[in-house]
Amino acid sequence: MKSMELAADTPMVFVLEMFPQTFPAFEQIGVCCVSDENMNATIGQLCQWGGVDAESFIAALEQIISR
């Protein structure tokens, strides 16, 4: 299994490259697509823009990855 330590400063594009199954979670916080504008945004930035707690979101991503 692939392994990656997720943190608020992890770029979304790195997460999606390793774990594409996490994209629906990003959609739930308002990321409709990967574009030049958001591809290098960090998990923390995306959570801030979406009004979501980053630690809770990271925990949700880790649950998806561990399945």
N, C-alpha and C positions, 0 to 999 in steps of 0.2 A: 504494500500500500504506500502511496505517496505520502510524504510528510512535509508539513510546513507549519511554522509557528505563526499564528495570526496575531496581529496587533493593530492598534488604531492607525499606525503609520504604514501599514502594508498597502501597496497600491492595488486597487481593484483588479487591474489587468493581470497581475501575478496570480491572484486567487482564481480568476476565471480560466487562466491558461492551465493551471494544475487541476482545478476542480470545477469544470463547466456546469456540473449539476447544481452549483450554488446560485446560478443566475436568477432563478425564480425568487430567491430571497432578496436579491438586489432590486428586482422589479417591485417587490412589496414596499420598499422604502423610496420608490420614485425613480429608479434608474430604468428608463424604458429601452435603452440601447447602449451599446458601447460606441462612443464617438471620440473624435479628436478632443472635444471639450472635457470629457470626463474619464478617458481611459487611464490617465495617470493620477487621477484623484485617489486619495487614500480612503480606507474604510472610515476613518474618523471624519474626514471632510464630507463624505457622502452621508454619513449619519447626521452630522450637523446640519447639512442642507435639507435632509429629510425629517429633522426633528426627532431623531431616534437615539436612544442611549447606545453608545458604541460598544460598551462591554456586553450588554445584552445581545446586541446584534452579532458580535463575535462569537458568543456562546451558541447562538442559533446556527451560525455557519459551521462551527465545530461539530454540532450534532449532525448536520447534513453530511459533512465529510466523513464522519465515523460510521455511517450506515453501510 
